[in-house]
Amino acid sequence: MSEEIRTGVYTCHCGSNIAATVDVKAVAEYAAKLPNVVVSRDYKYMCSDPGQDLIKQDIREHKLNRIVVASCSPHLHEHTFRTALAKGGLNEFLFQMVNIREQDSWVHLDKPAATVKAMDLVRAAVCRVALHKPLTKGSVPIRADVLVVGGGIAGIHAALTLANAGKKVYLVEREPTIGGHMAKFDKTFPTLDCAACILTPKMSSVRAHPNITLWSYSEVTQVDGYVGNFKVTVTRKPRYIMEDLCVGCLECIEACVYKEGKFVDEFNMGLSKRKPIYIPFPQAIPQVPVIDPETCIDFKTGKCKKSCVDACGERHAINLKMKETTEIIDVGTIILSTGFQVFDAHRSPEYGYGVYPNVYTALEIERLVNASGPTSGEVVLRDGKRPKSVAIIHCVGSRDEKNNRWCSRVCCMYSLKLAHLLKEHTDAEIFNFYIDIRTPGKGFEEFYQKLRNEGVHFIRGKVAEVTDWAFDPSEEGKLVIRVEDTLLGFARRIPVDMVVLATGLEPHADAQEVRRRFNLTCSSEGFFLERHPKLAPVSTFTDGVFLAGACQSPKDIPDTVAQAGAAAAEALALIDAGHVEIEPNTAFVLEEDCSGCRTCIPMCPFSAITFSEETKLASINQALCKGCGTCVASCPSGSIVQNLYDDEEIFAEIEGVLSNA
Amino acid sequence: MPQDYSYFPGCSLQSTGVAYDESVRALFALLDLKLHELPEWNCCGATSYMSIDEGSAFVLSARNLSLAAQAKHRDLVTPCSACYLVLKKTQDYVEHYPAIANKVQQGLQAEGLPPLNGVQVRHPLEILYNDVGLDRIKHASVRPWRGAPIACYYGCQLVRPYCDSDQQQNPTHMEEVLKAAGIPTVDFALKTKCCGGSLTGTIPAVGQRLNYLILKEAIRKGAGAIVTVCPLCQYNLDAYQADIRKSTGEAIDIPVLYFSQVLGWAMGADAKALGLQRSIAGKQTIKQWFAASEREEKAHV
């Protein structure tokens, strides 16, 4: 190849972001003297239209055939500059971007040294770009069907949005009913509208929608494939009642040999008992009971008279021999809305949860104030008495160096809501113990003001402990809150009848397993990581997989629904485009050199490499390959090559960066 | 198979806490655990020394650890909570703060002692819980308990800031060990609250107020005695009850014992061998609890 290399180098000031720490002019002057460089310029904002026009113009006027831009991270503007190349009539891969902002000006203080570093990096790019070859992007078709994982309010909203747009949606929920945490709430803040009243119509719509296939009591157990073409295995646990035959009359529950509930009712947070055959709550979707084999006499001993089966009669909907089944579906995009788990209050032993019976978690109080809850909305202590005073302790498990360091975002507002509801139900004296009250949301601060006007007490101080240590007769039989009131400036003891722990939100215990299954990354605390915290908040680093709701970070219902809508829109954008472009920086096997040793196959984190029994050679699926380069490095015969990262290019870059003049 | 440990009694166990020393030795002998007193041990460095001259205190403390590092048995048992804390703190600081490590190193070199490594500082309660185990304690406990339930009191230094195997906020090893020996306990919310520390000596009104709160709450919870792991806690709660009776007008008279005393009793040791006659408060109760059952045993034989 005797092509003359003509390179243009453009060094960006990025306002003062780069220019304050790197002598941009000096870098540009230095670059002008490098081999093959025909044009070298500096400009205030290379990403602006005039900046891009510079590149286009120079390509034409100076017959440039390689471009280097030294500016910010390729994550931000590689696409911008590649497009400028294409518009200027050059193959967009004859381009190399140098990051002198995130990896230089932003992390250094010493201007001369940072300038030298920028020069080194530019020199490396100039050396490697000369070896770039024109490449073309691939394209794969996108299947229109969507999988939504998790049937809380996020999953429900995303599924309905997609279904209403005419897409076929599979909604997979691990519990026997959809509805998630929201179904357990009584009222929602700050408007105090009833959670069930706004949620259950949406749940019914899911059930009735012709475009939605709802698989409750099911879990995604395997995910193969890639954006546009995922193959997903869903394992459906046996509920021992056939959904297609059951009409939801619930007579089987009535007929159970247990006349009263005897086992912990998970939906009511253990505040009531259920039978072995049960429906989590009256408006559950699907309206189909489930049998718990752990507690059902027939499963345990085989000696039950099976009155439930008799009650079902002709319908024959109960099948005690039901087995786990699997479904395999093909979808183009996936929305993960797997939610959160509540912090286990036992992990803060100073608050006495599990030790003192009248210490409750906020979720237990949600059930207690709920008209369809275990006490039909009557707020009573475990001994049946009505509390005359209630303490609500904020930040339990949140903003806590010993437990979770993050703010769970919803606890201040739900504590205010519970304070209002408890006051309304019991007329008790209510004390809120807070570190900071955080009410940034529409109507939130006004709600806080309203609570103060209602006479709820707010005491600023992190509670030291909840104790039954009685100091004098007024504390006898009470729970004593010991706290430093940081506004008054002294330690206080406040005796109350009931303590409510505003427990925080945290990732599910199995979030790491789910992460691996869907090939995601997590942020340090374990919530699923979005592609960009500001500009791609529902996308992930796995193309075609989107996030919605509290699996990404703690959030309230309005934000969750907004995010679910955004995730659905992102999925629709992919589906409507019909195909997705694939970066050509993938690896491929040089068949004549491959010995078929299979070393590369287990190395690939994306399962993109397969071994053909016919040819005895490895081959790489270009749609699955993410260009990580692991297989390239592992191949003993050097027969795997990666576009944009072949040996010559990498060596040129290394030599470039090291050959400091 | 006997188990062997190096033993660091510390100063309290030779003065106000003689009963602790006696009962720990008796209890360990009953369980076939051998204590080898560290030869030529010195002051642990203690809390007051630490707050006046930290550098010298660390060197003092380190000398003991260095002696233990040369001993045959590198598990160093110390019953006193203050000794336990200071020895562990020395290990921690030597590991994490080069300036302190240097100072300690110089001190040891001056005396020709090797560096301190490989020593495990251990408390007898933790040894009972982990090395002996609840099952063995249950089998070894031959005397039925005839006293009232007990309030287990841990104080501060055993569980804060170093807490090897128990829960820091709500320690339960003492309750579990006593329960295994057939001794009932009460729920005691003040189990890690301040005993008054050295305030009983410096500002008695404040110190005794703290003693009073613990004594009173234990009685309110139905405890017939308080059991401790620390000689300072024991002394503070035991020695000022007459003063507290005078200042509050309340009839407070409750024995304050070491966990090793009640466990040793349950395992058949003699009351005198456990130093039970040395207590100040609740003498009548002690006489009843720790004599009646012995008479019965004699009748049995």
Interface residues (C-beta under 8 A of the other chain):
Chain A: S348 P349 E350 V355 E465 T467 D468 W469 A470 F471
Chain B: Q167 Q169 N170 D187 A189 L190 L213 E217 R220
